[in-house]
Amino acid sequence: MKSANGSAAFILYLVCISAFFASLNQNIYSPIIPLIRDSFQVSMNMVNLSVSLFIFVTAIMQMVLGPLVGRLFQGSQRGKAMGTYQMLLSVAPAVAPVLGGLMGERYGYPGIFWFLAIASAILLLTHQLFFPKDTPEGKQSVRIGRLLNHYGGIFTNKIGSSILISSFLFFFVYFAVIVYLPVLLTDHYHASLKMVGLLYLPLAVSTMAGSMIFTYLQARIPLKNLCAGGNVVAAGSILLFAVTHSFSLIGMFTALVMYGICIGVITPLYSTMMANEFEHNRGSAMGLFHFIRYMGMAAGPVISGWLLAKMEAVVVFGLLGALFAWVSWGLWPRIRPQNVNEAVE
C-alpha cells in the first residue's frame, strides 16, 4: 500500500474511528437488552445470540485491521499507531452504556438503531471515498498462505498460544457479565434503563483507570509477572461478583471495579506481550489476538445464557471464576521467565 506519512495518519484515524464505533455499537446495545427481550417477547438466549452474531462480525474485521496498522507504520511509529488505536477503543466502553441507557429510555430501541445506522452509513461513505485501494504489489505482500503460516507459528508458540487461550476466556467472562448485568439490574434491582446505563460507569471508568495503571506498571514490573498478578486479581473479582451480585450492590460494584481495572491492564498487557514475542510479524499477531478475544466476547453471551437458564448465577459465575484461575495457573509455566536475563524485560 503506497501512502505518504500524512495520508497514513489520516487512514489510521479513519480506522480508529471505525473501531471506536464498532466498540460503541457492541456496548451501546447492552443496557437495552431487557427492553429488546420484552419488546419482542423472546428468550434471553435469543437476545444474547443477536449480541454474539454482531461481535462475531467484529471479530472477523480484526483479521483485516490488525495487519493494516502493521503495514502502514514501521518502527516506533507502529507502536504509537497501536497506542492511538487502543486509546480510542478504551474510550468507547465508557461512553456507550450511558448513551445507550439515555437513548433507550427516551427513544426506545429504534432510536438507538437509527443512530447506529446513520453513523455506519457516514463511515461507509467515508471509506469508499478516502480509503486507498491496494496496488498489485500490496496485494502480493499479504498473501493468504503467508498469513496462515504466521498464524500457525503463533498457535504453536508457547507464549502466543497461552495468551490466546487466556484472552479468549477472559473476554468470554467479560461479556457474560456485560449481558447479564442489565437483566440483573432491571429484574432484580428494578432499575430504569437510564439508571442501568449510569450503573455501567464504574466498570467503564475503572477500565480507563486500568489502562493508565498499566502504563505506569509496565515500565517497573516484568510483563510476565504483571500478567500473573493481573490474572489472579481478575479471577478473584469474578468470584467476588458471583458471591455478592444478588444481595449487595456495593459488593457487586466493588467486584466490577476490580474487573474493570483488570480489563484496562490485561488488554494492553496481552497485546504488548504478543507484539514483543512476534516482532517480525507483529501485524498478524495483533490481528489474531483481537480476533480471538472478540470470539471470546461472541461466545460469552450465548454459552453463559444457556448455563444461566439451567443453573443459578452464583454457580455459573463461580465456575467461570474458578475456571479462569485454573487455566491461568496451568498456563503460567509456559509464560514465566526461564532465566535471569529473560526476567528483566
Buried (B, 14 or more C-beta within 10 A) or exposed (E): BEBEEEBBBBBBBBBBBBBBBBBBBBBBBBBBBBBBBEEEEEEBBEBBBBBBEBBBEBBEBBBEBBBBBBBBBEEEBBEEBBEBBBBBBBBBBBBBBBBBBBBBBEEBBEBBBEBBEEBBEEBEEEEEEEEBEEEEEBEEEBEEEEBEEBBEBBEEBEBBBBBBBBBBBBBBBBBBBBBBBBBBBBEEBEBBBBBBBBBBBBBBBBBBBBBEBBEEBBEEEBBBBBBBBBBBBBBBBBBBBBBBBBEEEEBBBBBBBBBBBBBBBBBBBBBBBBBEBBEEBBBBBBBBBBBBBBBBBBBBBBBBBBBBEEEEBBEBBBBBBBBBBEBBEEBBEBBBBEEEEEEEB
